[in-house]
Amino acid sequence: MMKNKKPLSARKKFNQLFGVEKPIIGMVHVQALPGTPRHHYPMDKIIEVAVQEAVVLVKYGVHAVMLENMHDVPYLNRIVGPEIIAAMTAVASAVRKAVKVPLGIQILAGANQAALAVALAADFQFIRAEGFVFGHVADEGYMDSDAGELLRYRKMIGAEHIAVFTDIKKKHSAHAITTDVTLAETAQAAEFFLSDGLIITGTATGSPTDPEDLKAVRKATDLPVLVGSGVTPENFQSVAHYADGFIIGSYFKKDGYWKNGVDGGRVKLLYRAWMEMGGR
């Protein structure tokens, strides 16, 4: 009788996925897509800009790249239109051809099933999911947890090889309805609900992540812990001790502003800080 193989732990899967200790994941903020208020570039230009930024990020040292439709303000809550999914698939497929590193995607706001579908179609390795456990009030309104639906959907479409990294107590949100649930308890709930890794952020895009938050989550769970906002060469050492990886967007942009294009010099500076930490 054949025995079922013991599934790999989330940490082992994380290490196999990135192949380095404490990987740097660089963000590409895709230009506003068709149908959104700020859309003005044709699709070929949107794809060209995304590919160029991904190539620069990889050239100067990042270990993985993640796409996000951050210019699509104001965001829809969970359900985005087919035009967004189609456009993100086109962008993702072009980036996949251009770079050979692991790739991830987030579709705002909380469109986690759509992100999984795009990731599967474009051969991406992970998604960033918000609203995985507990409910919270976001800019877009109330967002309930979707872990059950999301992981059942992943199973149904045959995408179990795609990692789901989940924000907890995420930025740009109010968590008054869960004030009696600590960050550590939220981390434990996400682990129980089969998250592949946890993302800890500051209060807003580019805001530093509190090292004490990272420390608390690190003690509470065996899952990989990623810093999701505010990493710079200056504060890198303070968060690196408790983190397993870094998602970096704003710092890599010209003047440190997320709306600007990627600045290779800033990528090199952060990569140097990673090397000085003993990165390998």
Rosetta silent file (secondary structure, phi, psi, omega in degrees, C-alpha in Angstrom):
SEQUENCE: MMKNKKPLSARKKFNQLFGVEKPIIGMVHVQALPGTPRHHYPMDKIIEVAVQEAVVLVKYGVHAVMLENMHDVPYLNRIVGPEIIAAMTAVASAVRKAVKVPLGIQILAGANQAALAVALAADFQFIRAEGFVFGHVADEGYMDSDAGELLRYRKMIGAEHIAVFTDIKKKHSAHAITTDVTLAETAQAAEFFLSDGLIITGTATGSPTDPEDLKAVRKATDLPVLVGSGVTPENFQSVAHYADGFIIGSYFKKDGYWKNGVDGGRVKLLYRAWMEMGGR
SCORE:     score description
SCORE:     0.000 S_00000001
   1 L     0.000  132.581  178.887    0.000    0.000    0.000 S_00000001
   2 L   -76.139  137.021  177.590    1.325    3.436   -0.954 S_00000001
   3 L   -96.221  140.508  175.628    1.736    5.860    1.900 S_00000001
   4 L   -68.078  136.804  176.876    0.815    9.484    1.515 S_00000001
   5 L   -69.700  140.643  176.290    3.813   11.759    1.657 S_00000001
   6 L   -68.256  126.757 -178.712    3.921   14.040    4.663 S_00000001
   7 L   -63.557  146.640  178.028    3.221   17.565    3.409 S_00000001
   8 L   -67.130  147.688  174.586    6.045   20.048    3.646 S_00000001
   9 L   -68.748  159.338  178.844    5.826   22.645    6.393 S_00000001
  10 H   -58.740  -35.986 -179.167    5.048   26.214    5.374 S_00000001
  11 H   -68.163  -41.839  178.646    8.608   27.193    6.277 S_00000001
  12 H   -66.063  -39.120  177.045   10.174   24.497    4.089 S_00000001
  13 H   -64.154  -39.815  178.594    7.915   25.465    1.198 S_00000001
  14 H   -61.186  -47.425 -179.237    8.893   29.103    1.706 S_00000001
  15 H   -64.011  -39.672  178.544   12.606   28.266    1.642 S_00000001
  16 H   -67.245  -37.376 -178.570   12.226   26.121   -1.465 S_00000001
  17 H   -62.535  -48.060 -172.969   10.233   28.827   -3.218 S_00000001
  18 H   -95.715  -27.875  174.787   12.759   31.623   -2.806 S_00000001
  19 L    73.534    4.671  176.099   16.017   29.691   -2.463 S_00000001
  20 L  -138.174  159.824  174.889   17.658   32.351   -0.278 S_00000001
  21 L   -81.926  133.248  176.671   17.413   33.348    3.352 S_00000001
  22 L    55.692   63.176 -176.866   15.265   36.419    4.000 S_00000001
  23 L   -66.011  150.491  172.886   14.337   37.194    0.366 S_00000001
  24 E   -98.009  123.264  178.369   13.657   40.686   -0.928 S_00000001
  25 E  -109.668  115.927 -178.068   10.393   40.935   -2.884 S_00000001
  26 E   -94.089  141.307 -176.691   10.168   44.053   -5.029 S_00000001
  27 E   -93.420  136.903  165.784    6.834   45.642   -5.953 S_00000001
  28 E  -111.848  114.446  177.220    5.646   46.642   -9.395 S_00000001
  29 E   -90.344  100.532 -175.013    2.636   48.936   -9.080 S_00000001
  30 L   -61.955  138.279  179.515    0.884   48.354  -12.392 S_00000001
  31 L   -60.025  157.805 -175.107   -0.439   51.493  -14.080 S_00000001
  32 L   -53.034  130.938 -172.548   -4.185   52.167  -13.860 S_00000001
  33 L   -90.934  162.864 -178.777   -6.089   49.503  -15.767 S_00000001
  34 L   -53.914  135.054  178.496   -8.992   49.858  -18.236 S_00000001
  35 L    94.634  -11.610  179.984  -12.243   50.928  -16.632 S_00000001
  36 L   -95.381  155.607 -172.561  -10.666   52.597  -13.590 S_00000001
  37 L   -56.452  -34.325 -176.193  -10.838   56.393  -13.035 S_00000001
  38 L   -97.399    9.183 -179.842   -7.117   57.067  -13.609 S_00000001
  39 L   -67.062  128.698  175.974   -6.691   54.810  -16.624 S_00000001
  40 L  -147.661  -16.984  177.755   -5.012   56.608  -19.521 S_00000001
  41 L   -87.580  144.508  171.562   -2.272   54.365  -20.968 S_00000001
  42 L   -68.798  161.831 -175.157   -3.043   51.779  -23.665 S_00000001
  43 H   -59.411  -37.580 -178.308   -2.468   48.164  -22.640 S_00000001
  44 H   -64.411  -33.309  177.515    0.796   47.825  -24.548 S_00000001
  45 H   -73.038  -41.089  177.446    2.235   50.782  -22.602 S_00000001
  46 H   -58.258  -44.964  179.470    0.966   49.410  -19.263 S_00000001
  47 H   -65.299  -43.813 -178.608    2.657   46.099  -20.031 S_00000001
  48 H   -59.347  -46.052 -178.660    5.864   47.789  -21.191 S_00000001
  49 H   -64.286  -43.980 -179.628    6.203   49.842  -17.986 S_00000001
  50 H   -62.503  -43.283  179.384    5.536   46.833  -15.745 S_00000001
  51 H   -64.150  -44.670  179.421    8.080   44.701  -17.574 S_00000001
  52 H   -58.825  -44.132 -178.324   10.717   47.457  -17.442 S_00000001
  53 H   -67.259  -40.118  178.447   10.263   47.899  -13.693 S_00000001
  54 H   -62.860  -41.479 -179.807   10.427   44.156  -13.036 S_00000001
  55 H   -63.988  -42.412  178.942   13.637   43.880  -15.058 S_00000001
  56 H   -64.119  -44.263  179.297   15.259   46.753  -13.144 S_00000001
  57 H   -57.220  -46.723 -178.739   14.278   45.250   -9.796 S_00000001
  58 H   -69.012  -39.219 -179.249   15.812   41.895  -10.692 S_00000001
  59 H   -57.950  -37.516 -174.162   18.901   43.467  -12.261 S_00000001
  60 L  -101.754   13.191  164.239   19.783   45.270   -9.039 S_00000001
  61 L   126.999   -9.347 -178.357   19.221   42.453   -6.602 S_00000001
  62 L   -68.643  154.720 -176.742   15.648   41.544   -5.662 S_00000001
  63 L   -98.599  -14.593  179.505   14.904   37.844   -5.308 S_00000001
  64 E  -158.267  160.830 -179.155   11.243   37.966   -6.342 S_00000001
  65 E  -129.210  141.099  175.448    8.766   40.416   -7.859 S_00000001
  66 E  -125.418  135.866  176.086    5.136   41.066   -6.984 S_00000001
  67 E   -95.925  146.401  177.390    2.553   42.864   -9.116 S_00000001
  68 E  -151.022  139.464 -179.530   -0.231   44.990   -7.649 S_00000001
  69 L   -88.891   53.796 -171.156   -2.912   47.163   -9.263 S_00000001
  70 L   -69.385  -21.222  179.704   -2.370   49.981   -6.801 S_00000001
  71 L   -79.258   -2.244 -175.318   -3.138   52.750   -9.314 S_00000001
  72 L   -82.604   31.843 -179.130   -6.731   51.467   -9.693 S_00000001
  73 L   -67.955  149.268  -11.223   -8.130   53.798   -7.024 S_00000001
  74 L   -74.177  145.643 -173.667  -10.791   53.810   -5.709 S_00000001
  75 L   -80.676  150.887  171.327  -10.694   50.050   -5.197 S_00000001
  76 L   -84.814  156.168 -177.256  -13.606   47.664   -5.402 S_00000001
  77 L   -94.980  102.538  174.512  -14.342   45.394   -2.441 S_00000001
  78 L    75.955  -50.375 -172.420  -13.439   41.776   -3.274 S_00000001
  79 L  -102.287  110.651  175.224  -15.152   41.603   -6.685 S_00000001
  80 L  -104.860  160.885 -176.000  -13.291   43.241   -9.576 S_00000001
  81 L   -75.031  162.729  177.378  -14.477   43.210  -13.165 S_00000001
  82 H   -60.290  -26.517  178.658  -13.374   40.791  -15.882 S_00000001
  83 H   -65.751  -34.075  178.191  -11.509   43.678  -17.528 S_00000001
  84 H   -71.353  -45.130  179.857   -9.205   43.906  -14.479 S_00000001
  85 H   -62.826  -43.255  179.578   -8.575   40.162  -14.358 S_00000001
  86 H   -64.136  -43.974 -178.622   -7.889   40.042  -18.107 S_00000001
  87 H   -65.839  -43.495  179.277   -5.541   43.035  -17.977 S_00000001
  88 H   -65.163  -33.596  176.433   -3.617   41.717  -14.978 S_00000001
  89 H   -65.887  -40.658  178.581   -3.236   38.352  -16.727 S_00000001
  90 H   -64.112  -44.215  178.735   -1.781   40.086  -19.786 S_00000001
  91 H   -64.277  -47.180 -177.096    0.657   42.066  -17.650 S_00000001
  92 H   -61.421  -41.093 -179.372    1.581   39.041  -15.545 S_00000001
  93 H   -64.339  -38.986  178.979    2.235   36.853  -18.573 S_00000001
  94 H   -68.073  -41.080  178.281    4.580   39.459  -20.069 S_00000001
  95 H   -65.373  -38.949  178.949    6.494   39.855  -16.788 S_00000001
  96 H   -59.588  -37.709  178.621    6.765   36.073  -16.493 S_00000001
  97 H   -71.477  -26.467 -171.974    8.500   35.962  -19.889 S_00000001
  98 H   -87.610  -28.177 -176.806   10.862   38.796  -18.965 S_00000001
  99 L  -132.158  155.051 -174.637   12.254   37.607  -15.619 S_00000001
 100 L  -108.959    5.732 -178.541   13.101   34.222  -14.131 S_00000001
 101 L   -83.493  166.511  172.723   12.636   34.904  -10.420 S_00000001
 102 L   -58.806  143.879 -176.919    9.612   33.818   -8.332 S_00000001
 103 E  -127.184  146.240  177.716    6.607   36.030   -8.987 S_00000001
 104 E  -134.458  169.755 -178.194    3.581   37.031   -6.928 S_00000001
 105 E  -149.543  145.701  169.230    0.451   39.083   -7.366 S_00000001
 106 E  -130.813  134.807  175.958   -2.122   41.017   -5.361 S_00000001
 107 L  -116.944  118.171 -176.988   -5.358   42.330   -6.829 S_00000001
 108 L   -85.494  145.557   -3.059   -6.955   45.138   -4.847 S_00000001
 109 L  -109.061  123.246  177.289   -8.973   45.186   -2.878 S_00000001
 110 L    65.839   21.383  179.724   -9.119   41.711   -1.430 S_00000001
 111 L   -84.053   65.760 -169.732   -9.776   40.099   -4.815 S_00000001
 112 H   -72.028  -36.490  177.200   -7.913   37.012   -3.665 S_00000001
 113 H   -67.501  -38.920  176.618   -9.658   34.454   -5.874 S_00000001
 114 H   -62.154  -41.180  178.819   -8.990   36.621   -8.917 S_00000001
 115 H   -62.312  -41.071  177.711   -5.317   36.833   -7.908 S_00000001
 116 H   -62.610  -42.307 -179.740   -5.123   33.039   -7.656 S_00000001
 117 H   -63.087  -43.703  177.979   -6.668   32.650  -11.102 S_00000001
 118 H   -65.022  -43.097 -179.760   -4.187   35.094  -12.652 S_00000001
 119 H   -59.473  -41.858  179.434   -1.290   33.463  -10.816 S_00000001
 120 H   -66.308  -43.347 -177.946   -2.244   30.049  -12.166 S_00000001
 121 H   -66.411  -33.295 -173.396   -2.665   31.331  -15.739 S_00000001
 122 H  -103.018    7.086  179.740    0.642   33.234  -15.738 S_00000001
 123 L    61.969   49.376  172.747    2.799   30.686  -13.835 S_00000001
 124 L   -94.390  160.955 -172.089    3.223   32.813  -10.713 S_00000001
 125 L  -106.692  -14.757 -179.681    4.289   31.255   -7.424 S_00000001
 126 E  -157.219  160.640  171.617    2.427   33.219   -4.741 S_00000001
 127 E  -126.468  159.522  170.675   -0.305   35.716   -4.005 S_00000001
 128 E  -107.241  122.256 -174.163   -0.757   38.334   -1.296 S_00000001
 129 E  -117.569  129.173  173.809   -4.197   38.024    0.281 S_00000001
 130 L  -103.892  155.343  178.852   -5.920   40.525    2.540 S_00000001
 131 L    71.697   33.497 -175.698   -8.910   39.742    4.720 S_00000001
 132 L   -75.813  -45.787  176.665   -7.901   36.108    5.218 S_00000001
 133 L  -129.062  150.835 -177.101   -9.014   35.799    8.851 S_00000001
 134 L    60.692  169.376  177.739  -11.362   37.918   10.979 S_00000001
 135 L  -107.300  157.769  175.845  -13.225   40.917    9.615 S_00000001
 136 E  -154.277  164.657  176.956  -12.089   44.521    9.392 S_00000001
 137 E  -101.182  116.263  179.915  -13.174   47.868    8.011 S_00000001
 138 E  -104.189  179.061  175.539  -11.029   48.922    5.062 S_00000001
 139 L   -54.148  -33.233 -174.327  -11.100   51.999    2.813 S_00000001
 140 L   -84.846   -3.944 -176.685  -13.512   50.025    0.635 S_00000001
 141 E   114.475 -167.571 -177.255  -15.889   49.194    3.499 S_00000001
 142 E   -69.809  134.609  179.155  -16.351   46.105    5.630 S_00000001
 143 E  -126.349  116.780  179.871  -14.332   43.085    4.500 S_00000001
 144 L   -85.996  165.294 -179.612  -15.112   39.682    5.972 S_00000001
 145 L   -69.621  150.971 -177.943  -12.653   36.788    6.174 S_00000001
 146 L  -134.025   17.161 -175.891  -12.355   34.537    3.119 S_00000001
 147 H   -55.180  -47.002 -177.634   -9.924   31.764    4.111 S_00000001
 148 H   -60.790  -49.636 -179.507  -12.462   28.985    3.680 S_00000001
 149 H   -65.936  -41.105 -175.448  -13.667   30.082    0.267 S_00000001
 150 H   -65.209  -47.480 -176.876  -10.190   30.998   -0.957 S_00000001
 151 H   -74.251  -27.227  171.462   -8.459   27.736   -0.110 S_00000001
 152 H   -67.952  -39.257  176.956  -11.369   25.690   -1.433 S_00000001
 153 H   -64.282  -42.584  177.884  -11.115   27.667   -4.676 S_00000001
 154 H   -58.566  -42.407  178.336   -7.352   27.036   -4.786 S_00000001
 155 H   -63.847  -44.639 -175.039   -8.023   23.315   -4.418 S_00000001
 156 H   -62.229  -39.197 -176.423  -10.758   23.340   -7.060 S_00000001
 157 L   -91.901    4.443  178.233   -8.636   24.978   -9.775 S_00000001
 158 L    72.364   38.287 -176.747   -5.546   22.874   -9.055 S_00000001
 159 L  -114.895   28.510 -176.262   -3.465   25.754   -7.724 S_00000001
 160 L   -65.920  -17.839  177.184   -2.291   24.251   -4.433 S_00000001
 161 L   -77.009   -9.937  179.695    1.327   24.853   -5.453 S_00000001
 162 L   -89.339  120.092 -177.413    0.670   28.612   -5.319 S_00000001
 163 E   -73.541  145.093  176.426    1.475   30.011   -1.871 S_00000001
 164 E  -114.847  104.211  176.800   -1.004   32.312   -0.129 S_00000001
 165 E   -94.993  129.970 -166.584    0.760   34.918    2.022 S_00000001
 166 E  -119.103  132.014  171.332   -1.739   36.751    4.190 S_00000001
 167 E   -70.988  139.995  170.884   -1.896   40.218    5.731 S_00000001
 168 L  -126.601  139.751 -173.803   -3.020   40.307    9.351 S_00000001
 169 L    47.185   53.862 -166.941   -4.267   43.481   11.033 S_00000001
 170 L   -68.483  161.898  178.734   -3.496   45.085    7.693 S_00000001
 171 L   -67.130  166.403  179.816   -2.655   48.699    6.894 S_00000001
 172 L    56.294   34.193 -176.934   -5.259   51.235    5.710 S_00000001
 173 E  -144.626  157.043  172.477   -7.842   49.547    7.916 S_00000001
 174 E  -104.796  134.952 -176.815   -9.684   49.886   11.222 S_00000001
 175 L  -120.379   31.436 -178.313   -9.600   46.895   13.544 S_00000001
 176 H   -62.035  -32.859 -177.176  -11.904   48.170   16.285 S_00000001
 177 H   -73.191  -11.014  177.055  -14.191   45.170   15.918 S_00000001
 178 H  -124.426   32.063  179.966  -11.289   42.862   16.820 S_00000001
 179 L   -63.935  -22.638  178.620   -9.611   44.920   19.526 S_00000001
 180 L   -86.307    2.906  176.831   -9.999   41.960   21.885 S_00000001
 181 L  -112.889  115.947 -177.016   -7.971   39.792   19.483 S_00000001
 182 L   -73.322  166.314  175.736   -4.239   40.467   19.658 S_00000001
 183 H   -59.947  -41.467  178.833   -1.886   40.470   16.710 S_00000001
 184 H   -63.139  -41.115  178.574   -0.351   37.235   18.012 S_00000001
 185 H   -66.896  -35.831  176.460   -3.784   35.607   18.291 S_00000001
 186 H   -64.855  -40.502  176.747   -4.608   36.727   14.765 S_00000001
 187 H   -61.036  -42.819  179.827   -1.370   35.150   13.559 S_00000001
 188 H   -65.487  -36.939  177.109   -2.275   31.892   15.279 S_00000001
 189 H   -65.152  -41.175  178.484   -5.729   31.950   13.672 S_00000001
 190 H   -64.929  -38.680  176.624   -4.188   32.452   10.225 S_00000001
 191 H   -64.597  -43.602  178.428   -1.828   29.545   10.832 S_00000001
 192 H   -61.440  -33.241  179.462   -4.734   27.357   11.952 S_00000001
 193 L   -90.325   16.596  166.904   -6.585   28.342    8.770 S_00000001
 194 L    74.963   30.728  169.850   -3.614   27.171    6.653 S_00000001
 195 L   -61.387  149.530  177.442   -1.938   30.423    5.624 S_00000001
 196 L   -93.076   -8.452 -179.981    1.438   29.869    3.940 S_00000001
 197 E   174.834  154.450 -174.863    3.012   32.961    5.497 S_00000001
 198 E  -112.795  142.419  178.948    2.113   36.142    7.365 S_00000001
 199 E  -116.205  125.134 -179.733    2.595   39.772    6.323 S_00000001
 200 E  -113.813  132.349 -175.304    2.990   42.456    8.988 S_00000001
 201 L  -127.955  172.766  166.052    2.748   46.129    8.029 S_00000001
 202 L   -80.516 -160.684 -175.308    2.706   49.631    9.395 S_00000001
 203 L   -84.136  -17.015 -176.956   -0.488   51.694    9.329 S_00000001
 204 L  -155.033  169.984  178.092   -0.201   52.826    5.701 S_00000001
 205 L   -55.652  126.636  179.348    1.783   52.354    2.483 S_00000001
 206 L    84.652   -9.034  179.684    5.424   53.138    3.211 S_00000001
 207 L   -76.223  137.043 -178.627    4.893   53.331    6.986 S_00000001
 208 L   -60.110  145.096  174.545    7.513   51.442    9.009 S_00000001
 209 L   -86.357  134.114 -177.362    6.566   48.107   10.508 S_00000001
 210 L   -71.843  120.730  178.499    6.966   47.980   14.275 S_00000001
 211 H   -56.431  -30.620  179.097    9.749   45.522   15.238 S_00000001
 212 H   -67.972  -33.106  174.434    7.767   44.665   18.381 S_00000001
 213 H   -64.595  -43.347  178.338    4.867   43.510   16.203 S_00000001
 214 H   -62.141  -42.200 -179.694    7.234   41.277   14.276 S_00000001
 215 H   -61.871  -43.293 -178.941    8.663   39.921   17.505 S_00000001
 216 H   -64.149  -42.700 -179.966    5.206   39.089   18.861 S_00000001
 217 H   -69.383  -39.929  179.268    4.166   37.273   15.695 S_00000001
 218 H   -58.332  -38.908  179.751    7.484   35.450   15.460 S_00000001
 219 H   -73.241  -26.120 -171.340    6.915   34.058   18.974 S_00000001
 220 H   -89.339  -17.197 -170.969    3.311   33.104   18.257 S_00000001
 221 L  -144.521  157.340  173.716    3.672   31.113   15.045 S_00000001
 222 L   -95.236   -2.562 -178.912    5.943   28.846   13.046 S_00000001
 223 L   -69.933  153.406  170.264    4.862   30.426    9.771 S_00000001
 224 L   -59.681  141.527 -179.017    7.236   32.574    7.692 S_00000001
 225 E  -119.300  124.753  179.804    6.835   36.246    8.603 S_00000001
 226 E  -112.477  140.719  172.487    7.262   38.975    5.996 S_00000001
 227 E   -82.421  125.694 -172.224    7.614   42.715    6.546 S_00000001
 228 L  -105.837   -1.482  177.688    5.031   44.341    4.314 S_00000001
 229 L  -162.632  153.644  167.954    5.760   48.066    4.489 S_00000001
 230 L    77.479   15.337 -179.368    8.260   50.758    5.344 S_00000001
 231 L   -79.387  132.591  175.737   11.568   48.906    4.874 S_00000001
 232 L  -137.268  165.866  175.165   14.595   51.127    4.172 S_00000001
 233 L   -58.701  -30.839 -176.580   18.371   50.612    4.437 S_00000001
 234 L   -71.305  -35.710 -178.066   18.273   52.673    7.638 S_00000001
 235 L  -105.790    6.852 -173.610   15.767   50.470    9.486 S_00000001
 236 H   -58.096  -46.724 -177.445   16.627   47.184    7.791 S_00000001
 237 H   -62.651  -34.109 -175.510   18.631   45.774   10.664 S_00000001
 238 H   -69.863  -26.141  179.857   15.906   46.553   13.210 S_00000001
 239 H  -103.690  -18.423 -173.270   13.313   44.430   11.404 S_00000001
 240 H   -65.795  -30.547 -175.016   15.544   41.796    9.815 S_00000001
 241 L   -61.191  -36.983 -175.151   16.107   39.836   13.020 S_00000001
 242 L  -101.225   -4.230 -173.705   12.466   38.762   13.300 S_00000001
 243 L  -102.185  151.833  174.975   11.555   38.641    9.598 S_00000001
 244 L  -103.921   -8.306  179.712   11.818   35.870    7.028 S_00000001
 245 E  -174.853  169.992 -172.573   11.396   38.167    4.053 S_00000001
 246 E  -138.022  125.439  173.093   10.687   41.733    2.928 S_00000001
 247 E  -101.499  117.295 -171.058    8.072   43.135    0.541 S_00000001
 248 E  -125.884  123.291  178.114    9.373   46.506   -0.613 S_00000001
 249 L  -121.238  -69.004 -172.165    7.572   49.014   -2.817 S_00000001
 250 H   -56.439  -46.774 -175.431    7.816   52.674   -1.848 S_00000001
 251 H   -59.900  -33.099 -177.012   11.529   52.736   -1.006 S_00000001
 252 H   -75.800   -7.951 -178.106   12.460   51.316   -4.421 S_00000001
 253 E   -91.718  157.324  178.890   10.681   54.146   -6.246 S_00000001
 254 H   -55.837  130.233 -178.360   12.200   57.504   -7.202 S_00000001
 255 H    63.299   13.437  177.989   12.190   59.781   -4.149 S_00000001
 256 H    70.132   23.111 -177.001   10.689   56.915   -2.149 S_00000001
 257 L  -112.767  125.909 -168.948    7.173   57.619   -3.466 S_00000001
 258 L   -60.885  -26.046 -178.511    5.111   54.652   -4.625 S_00000001
 259 L   -73.756  -18.326 -177.318    3.595   56.408   -7.660 S_00000001
 260 L   -82.398  169.342  178.569    7.033   56.962   -9.221 S_00000001
 261 L   -75.372  166.497 -179.555    9.065   54.541  -11.315 S_00000001
 262 E   -68.635  137.227  178.544   11.646   52.130   -9.935 S_00000001
 263 L  -109.788  109.111 -177.430   15.040   53.642   -9.084 S_00000001
 264 H   -58.278  -33.719  179.711   17.831   51.105   -9.596 S_00000001
 265 H   -63.359  -39.195  178.927   20.164   53.007   -7.281 S_00000001
 266 H   -69.842  -35.103  176.225   17.749   52.662   -4.385 S_00000001
 267 H   -62.197  -43.521 -179.700   17.368   48.941   -5.101 S_00000001
 268 H   -62.177  -39.326  179.928   21.157   48.568   -4.952 S_00000001
 269 H   -63.684  -41.869  179.682   21.319   50.358   -1.589 S_00000001
 270 H   -69.277  -39.788  178.673   18.748   48.055   -0.035 S_00000001
 271 H   -62.254  -36.528  177.590   20.421   44.992   -1.531 S_00000001
 272 H   -63.079  -40.922  177.321   23.703   46.168    0.014 S_00000001
 273 H   -63.160  -37.834  177.533   22.003   46.348    3.427 S_00000001
 274 H   -64.263  -41.713  178.955   20.749   42.794    2.880 S_00000001
 275 H   -65.999  -41.272 -179.670   24.278   41.625    2.040 S_00000001
 276 H   -65.628  -26.507  176.309   25.735   43.379    5.094 S_00000001
 277 L   -73.281  -13.079 -177.537   23.191   41.548    7.211 S_00000001
 278 L   103.070   20.465 -179.495   24.716   38.308    5.912 S_00000001
 279 L   -60.269  142.101  179.041   22.210   37.633    3.161 S_00000001
 280 L  -160.376    0.000    0.000   22.874   34.639    0.992 S_00000001
